[in-house]
Amino acid sequence: GAHNQLFPEVMRLLKEQGHSLRLDLGGPDQLRFPEPKYLAEFGVGFEQPDVLRCAASGKALQLVLTCDAAAVGRTYPAVQALVLALAEESHGYVYDVNSKLLFTPAEYARSLFSKTDFALARHVSIQQYSYRPGRLRLVTLGLAKFGCPELEMRDFPVEHALACRHLVAAAAARLVADRLAQPAGVALPAELPLGFDGLLAIRQPVSLDSLRKAPASSLKVALAMGESDEGDPQENVVRLSPPVDFKGDEGQWIAAAARELLGFEEKLDYAQSAEIPARVRQQFQETFPRFREAFAKPRQDGERFYVKFRYELEGTGVELLWAELTGWTESGLDTRLVSEPVLVKSLTAGKPVLVAEADVVDWMIRRADGSVQGNLTGGPAKEGGLK
């Protein structure tokens, strides 16, 4: 495959690194193997036969590498090429112990690092935990591969999970871009600028150089070293918080960040009975056909289409979830979930979901310039409904 073009770099790497690069053969008693449930939920490209084969494996090769921070940009893809070749040769799978992501060889081949085509979700995962009742914690896994500290937000209300996830992901992408551009002797900044370009890195591959050169944004996050929690891969993590000059509390800052990153102030919307006012239902019925027509037309780079839909869990209640629209067929709407469900434990943000048209209750379009149409059930949008 195309990764074979990296083999000269692999051979140079092996020669240069010497004792810093090693292969260990171990089994479940030496290495921590993922459980079948984890394989099924987080395996990238996994089908049921892959889950069964991987779960039943009795051995694994572990590649261990240390390198200078300045060499990460060229060393990481070379190591990936070596790992991919080993997985293909052994008819096995790839487990990135940094990000805790598992790949079939075919999917891992699409995940080779590139500064011009960087997809954050292929290299860094964002883990979500309950911090205390009604409060959550987010922490990244995988930034260490780029010589960066792991990022976290902790002790925030569950209804802000979506906005906080975007904040963490946008900060992670920007941190990788900055660190690879200036890897040697660069101290962690006190503040990190973010913006809509950082959000794109969450959804699609971007150029890290373009991300660094994006226009200045009014949205910034403060970075401060903090102690890690039990089970974290690093001794310390970097916590995200409002910048020093922000006037307001943390909740107001998260709301402002959501408006800039998403175009609307999103909170998780769930209740025992999710009733939508008649006026909003009528407005939705009048505008939804034109939303479909707009989706079918050619659109600008950076333009995004979203729908909000009902998901009813018997005996629990109704949850209203936002998802990014990726396709529209006779079977329904192909979407990728952007909300982080509370009641629906089988769904997580980023998962593909087929939504029936009858379950859609709202729509929204975010234009390439950041302006918004729709969001009829939420706060006032920057523009009205489709004309």
C-alpha positions as CSV (number, residue, x, y, z in Angstrom):
1,G,0.0,0.0,0.0
2,A,0.9,3.7,0.1
3,H,2.4,3.3,3.5
4,N,5.3,1.3,1.9
5,Q,6.6,4.6,0.7
6,L,7.5,5.3,4.3
7,F,9.7,2.2,4.7
8,P,13.0,4.0,3.9
9,E,12.1,6.3,6.8
10,V,11.3,3.3,8.9
11,M,14.7,1.8,8.2
12,R,16.4,5.1,9.0
13,L,14.4,5.2,12.2
14,L,15.4,1.7,13.3
15,K,19.1,2.6,12.6
16,E,19.0,5.9,14.4
17,Q,16.9,5.0,17.5
18,G,18.7,1.7,18.4
19,H,17.9,0.8,21.9
20,S,15.1,3.4,22.1
21,L,12.9,1.2,19.8
22,R,11.9,-2.3,20.7
23,L,9.3,-5.0,20.1
24,D,7.9,-7.0,23.0
25,L,5.9,-10.2,22.6
26,G,3.4,-10.6,25.4
27,G,0.0,-12.1,26.3
28,P,-2.9,-11.1,28.5
29,D,-0.8,-11.8,31.6
30,Q,1.8,-9.2,30.6
31,L,-0.3,-6.7,28.5
32,R,-3.7,-5.3,29.3
33,F,-6.0,-6.6,26.6
34,P,-9.2,-4.7,25.8
35,E,-12.4,-6.4,26.9
36,P,-14.9,-7.6,24.1
37,K,-17.4,-4.9,25.1
38,Y,-14.7,-2.2,24.6
39,L,-13.7,-3.8,21.3
40,A,-17.3,-3.7,20.0
41,E,-17.8,-0.1,21.1
42,F,-14.5,1.5,20.2
43,G,-13.1,-0.7,17.5
44,V,-12.7,1.4,14.3
45,G,-13.8,-0.6,11.3
46,F,-14.6,-3.7,13.5
47,E,-17.4,-6.1,12.6
48,Q,-18.5,-9.0,14.9
49,P,-15.9,-11.5,13.5
50,D,-13.2,-8.9,14.2
51,V,-14.4,-8.6,17.8
52,L,-14.4,-12.3,18.3
53,R,-11.0,-12.8,16.7
54,C,-9.4,-10.0,18.6
55,A,-10.9,-10.9,22.0
56,A,-9.7,-14.5,21.6
57,S,-6.2,-13.5,20.8
58,G,-3.5,-15.0,23.1
59,K,-0.6,-12.8,22.2
60,A,0.3,-9.3,21.0
61,L,3.3,-7.4,19.8
62,Q,4.0,-4.2,21.6
63,L,6.1,-1.5,19.9
64,V,7.8,0.9,22.4
65,L,9.5,4.0,21.1
66,T,11.1,7.1,22.6
67,C,12.3,10.0,20.5
68,D,13.2,13.6,20.6
69,A,10.2,16.0,20.5
70,A,11.6,17.7,17.4
71,A,11.4,14.4,15.5
72,V,7.8,13.7,16.2
73,G,6.5,15.1,12.9
74,R,8.5,12.6,10.8
75,T,8.9,9.7,13.4
76,Y,5.3,9.2,14.2
77,P,4.1,8.4,10.7
78,A,7.1,6.1,10.2
79,V,6.3,4.2,13.3
80,Q,2.7,3.9,12.1
81,A,3.9,2.4,8.8
82,L,5.9,-0.2,10.7
83,V,2.9,-1.0,13.0
84,L,0.6,-1.3,10.0
85,A,3.0,-3.7,8.2
86,L,3.2,-5.8,11.3
87,A,-0.6,-5.9,11.6
88,E,-1.1,-6.9,8.0
89,E,1.7,-9.5,8.1
90,S,0.2,-11.1,11.2
91,H,-3.5,-10.7,10.0
92,G,-4.0,-8.9,13.3
93,Y,-5.2,-5.5,14.6
94,V,-3.7,-2.3,15.9
95,Y,-4.3,-1.0,19.4
96,D,-3.1,2.5,20.0
97,V,-2.4,2.4,23.8
98,N,-2.0,6.2,23.9
99,S,-5.5,7.0,22.6
100,K,-7.1,3.6,23.5
101,L,-8.4,3.3,20.0
102,L,-8.5,0.0,18.1
103,F,-8.3,-0.3,14.3
104,T,-8.6,-2.9,11.7
105,P,-5.5,-2.7,9.3
106,A,-7.7,-1.1,6.6
107,E,-8.9,1.6,8.9
108,Y,-5.4,2.2,10.4
109,A,-4.0,2.7,6.9
110,R,-6.4,5.7,6.6
111,S,-5.1,7.0,9.9
112,L,-1.4,7.6,9.1
113,F,-0.4,11.0,10.4
114,S,-0.1,13.9,7.9
115,K,0.4,17.6,8.7
116,T,-1.6,18.5,5.6
117,D,-4.5,16.1,6.2
118,F,-4.8,15.8,10.0
119,A,-7.9,14.2,11.5
120,L,-7.9,14.6,15.3
121,A,-10.3,11.8,16.1
122,R,-8.0,9.3,14.4
123,H,-5.2,10.0,16.8
124,V,-6.7,11.5,20.0
125,S,-9.8,10.3,21.9
126,I,-11.8,12.2,24.5
127,Q,-12.9,10.1,27.5
128,Q,-15.9,11.2,29.5
129,Y,-16.4,10.2,33.2
130,S,-18.9,11.1,36.0
131,Y,-17.1,13.4,38.4
132,R,-19.9,13.7,40.9
133,P,-23.7,13.6,40.6
134,G,-24.8,15.8,37.8
135,R,-21.2,16.7,36.9
136,L,-18.7,15.4,34.3
137,R,-15.1,15.2,33.5
138,L,-13.5,15.1,30.0
139,V,-9.8,14.1,29.4
140,T,-7.9,13.5,26.2
141,L,-5.8,10.4,25.4
142,G,-3.2,10.4,22.7
143,L,-1.7,13.9,22.8
144,A,1.4,12.5,24.4
145,K,2.3,11.1,21.0
146,F,2.8,14.6,19.8
147,G,4.9,15.7,22.8
148,C,1.8,17.5,24.3
149,P,0.3,17.1,27.7
150,E,-3.2,15.6,28.0
151,L,-6.0,18.2,28.4
152,E,-9.0,18.0,30.7
153,M,-12.1,19.8,31.8
154,R,-13.6,18.7,35.1
155,D,-16.6,19.3,37.4
156,F,-18.9,20.9,34.8
157,P,-22.7,20.4,34.5
158,V,-23.8,17.4,32.4
159,E,-25.9,19.7,30.2
160,H,-22.7,21.4,29.0
161,A,-21.1,18.2,27.8
162,L,-21.3,19.0,24.1
163,A,-19.8,22.4,24.3
164,C,-17.1,21.2,26.6
165,R,-16.2,18.4,24.3
166,H,-15.8,20.8,21.4
167,L,-13.6,23.1,23.6
168,V,-11.3,20.2,24.5
169,A,-11.1,18.9,21.0
170,A,-10.5,22.4,19.4
171,A,-7.8,23.1,22.0
172,A,-6.1,19.7,21.4
173,A,-6.0,20.3,17.6
174,R,-4.5,23.8,18.1
175,L,-1.9,22.5,20.7
176,V,-0.7,19.7,18.2
177,A,-0.4,22.3,15.4
178,D,1.6,24.7,17.6
179,R,3.8,22.0,19.2
180,L,4.8,20.4,15.9
181,A,5.6,23.8,14.3
182,Q,7.8,24.8,17.3
183,P,8.8,21.5,19.0
184,A,12.0,22.5,20.7
185,G,12.0,24.4,24.0
186,V,8.5,25.9,23.7
187,A,6.8,26.4,27.0
188,L,3.1,25.8,27.3
189,P,1.2,29.0,26.7
190,A,-0.9,30.6,29.4
191,E,-3.7,31.0,26.9
192,L,-4.6,29.3,23.6
193,P,-6.7,30.9,20.9
194,L,-9.5,28.9,19.4
195,G,-12.1,29.4,16.7
196,F,-14.3,27.8,14.1
197,D,-11.2,26.5,12.2
198,G,-10.4,24.5,15.3
199,L,-13.8,23.0,15.3
200,L,-13.3,21.8,11.7
201,A,-10.4,19.7,12.9
202,I,-12.9,17.7,15.0
203,R,-15.1,16.9,12.0
204,Q,-12.8,16.6,9.0
205,P,-9.1,16.4,8.1
206,V,-7.4,19.8,8.1
207,S,-4.0,21.3,7.4
208,L,-2.2,21.9,10.7
209,D,-0.3,24.9,9.1
210,S,-3.7,26.4,8.0
211,L,-5.0,25.9,11.5
212,R,-2.2,27.9,13.0
213,K,-2.5,30.7,10.5
214,A,-6.3,31.0,10.9
215,P,-7.6,34.5,11.7
216,A,-7.4,35.5,15.4
217,S,-10.5,34.6,17.3
218,S,-12.2,36.2,20.3
219,L,-12.4,32.7,21.9
220,K,-9.5,31.7,24.2
221,V,-8.9,29.1,26.9
222,A,-6.5,29.4,29.8
223,L,-4.2,26.5,30.4
224,A,-3.0,25.5,33.8
225,M,-1.1,22.4,35.1
226,G,-3.1,20.1,37.4
227,E,-2.9,16.8,39.1
228,S,-4.1,13.8,37.2
229,D,-6.8,11.4,38.5
230,E,-6.2,7.7,39.2
231,G,-5.9,5.8,35.9
232,D,-4.7,8.8,33.8
233,P,-1.7,7.9,31.7
234,Q,0.3,11.0,32.7
235,E,1.3,12.3,36.1
236,N,-0.1,15.7,35.2
237,V,-2.8,17.1,33.0
238,V,-3.5,20.6,31.7
239,R,-6.9,22.0,32.7
240,L,-8.9,24.3,30.5
241,S,-10.6,27.2,32.1
242,P,-11.9,30.7,31.2
243,P,-9.2,33.3,30.2
244,V,-8.2,35.8,32.9
245,D,-10.0,38.7,31.1
246,F,-13.3,36.9,30.7
247,K,-16.1,38.8,32.6
248,G,-18.5,36.2,34.0
249,D,-18.6,32.7,35.6
250,E,-17.5,29.4,34.0
251,G,-21.1,28.6,32.9
252,Q,-21.3,31.9,30.9
253,W,-17.9,31.2,29.4
254,I,-19.0,27.8,28.2
255,A,-22.2,29.2,26.8
256,A,-20.2,31.9,24.9
257,A,-17.8,29.3,23.6
258,A,-20.7,27.2,22.3
259,R,-22.1,30.1,20.5
260,E,-18.8,30.7,18.7
261,L,-17.9,27.1,18.0
262,L,-21.3,25.8,17.2
263,G,-23.3,28.9,16.3
264,F,-25.8,28.3,19.1
265,E,-25.8,27.8,22.8
266,E,-26.3,24.0,23.0
267,K,-27.3,22.3,26.2
268,L,-28.3,18.6,26.5
269,D,-32.1,18.5,26.1
270,Y,-33.7,15.6,28.0
271,A,-36.9,15.2,30.0
272,Q,-39.5,12.7,31.0
273,S,-41.8,14.4,28.5
274,A,-40.2,16.6,25.8
275,E,-43.1,18.7,24.6
276,I,-42.4,21.3,21.8
277,P,-44.7,24.3,21.7
278,A,-47.3,24.3,18.9
279,R,-45.9,27.5,17.4
280,V,-42.5,25.9,17.0
281,R,-43.9,22.7,15.6
282,Q,-45.8,24.7,12.9
283,Q,-42.8,26.7,12.0
284,F,-40.7,23.5,11.7
285,Q,-43.3,21.9,9.4
286,E,-43.3,25.0,7.2
287,T,-39.6,25.2,6.9
288,F,-38.4,21.6,6.9
289,P,-39.1,20.9,3.2
290,R,-36.9,23.9,2.2
291,F,-34.2,22.7,4.6
292,R,-34.1,19.4,2.6
293,E,-33.9,21.3,-0.7
294,A,-31.0,23.4,0.7
295,F,-29.2,20.2,1.7
296,A,-29.5,18.8,-1.8
297,K,-27.8,21.8,-3.4
298,P,-24.0,22.3,-3.7
299,R,-22.6,24.1,-0.7
300,Q,-19.5,25.9,0.4
301,D,-16.6,24.4,2.3
302,G,-17.3,24.7,6.0
303,E,-21.1,24.8,5.7
304,R,-22.7,22.3,8.1
305,F,-26.3,20.9,8.3
306,Y,-27.8,19.7,11.6
307,V,-31.1,18.1,12.8
308,K,-32.5,17.6,16.2
309,F,-34.5,14.4,16.7
310,R,-36.5,12.6,19.4
311,Y,-35.0,9.4,20.9
312,E,-37.5,7.7,23.2
313,L,-36.2,5.1,25.7
314,E,-39.1,3.0,27.1
315,G,-39.6,3.5,30.8
316,T,-37.0,6.3,31.0
317,G,-38.2,9.3,28.9
318,V,-37.5,11.2,25.7
319,E,-34.1,12.7,24.8
320,L,-33.7,15.4,22.1
321,L,-30.4,15.0,20.4
322,W,-28.5,17.1,17.8
323,A,-26.8,15.3,14.9
324,E,-24.8,16.5,11.9
325,L,-26.6,15.5,8.6
326,T,-24.4,13.6,6.2
327,G,-26.9,12.0,3.8
328,W,-30.6,11.8,3.0
329,T,-32.2,8.6,1.5
330,E,-35.6,6.9,1.4
331,S,-34.6,5.0,4.5
332,G,-34.1,8.2,6.6
333,L,-31.4,10.7,7.5
334,D,-27.8,9.5,7.8
335,T,-26.3,11.5,10.7
336,R,-23.4,11.7,13.0
337,L,-24.3,12.4,16.6
338,V,-23.0,15.6,18.1
339,S,-24.9,15.6,21.4
340,E,-23.7,13.6,24.3
341,P,-26.7,11.5,25.4
342,V,-27.6,11.2,29.1
343,L,-30.4,8.7,29.1
344,V,-29.4,6.7,26.0
345,K,-26.3,4.8,27.2
346,S,-25.9,2.9,23.9
347,L,-25.1,6.1,22.0
348,T,-22.1,8.5,22.3
349,A,-21.2,11.7,20.5
350,G,-19.6,10.9,17.1
351,K,-21.5,7.7,16.4
352,P,-23.4,7.4,13.1
353,V,-27.2,7.3,13.6
354,L,-30.0,6.6,11.0
355,V,-32.8,9.0,11.9
356,A,-36.4,8.6,10.7
357,E,-37.9,11.8,9.2
358,A,-40.9,11.4,11.6
359,D,-38.5,11.8,14.6
360,V,-36.9,15.1,13.4
361,V,-38.1,18.1,15.4
362,D,-35.7,20.9,14.4
363,W,-33.0,21.8,11.9
364,M,-30.1,24.2,11.7
365,I,-27.6,25.3,9.1
366,R,-24.3,26.8,10.0
367,R,-22.9,28.9,7.1
368,A,-19.2,29.0,6.3
369,D,-19.0,32.6,7.7
370,G,-20.4,31.4,11.1
371,S,-24.0,32.7,10.6
372,V,-26.8,30.4,11.6
373,Q,-30.3,29.6,10.3
374,G,-32.8,27.5,12.1
375,N,-32.5,26.2,15.7
376,L,-36.2,26.8,16.1
377,T,-36.4,25.0,19.5
378,G,-33.4,26.8,21.0
379,G,-32.3,30.4,21.5
380,P,-32.7,33.0,18.8
381,A,-30.5,32.3,15.8
382,K,-28.6,34.9,14.0
383,E,-31.0,34.6,11.0
384,G,-34.6,33.4,10.7
385,G,-36.0,30.4,9.0
386,L,-35.4,29.6,5.3
387,K,-37.2,31.8,3.0
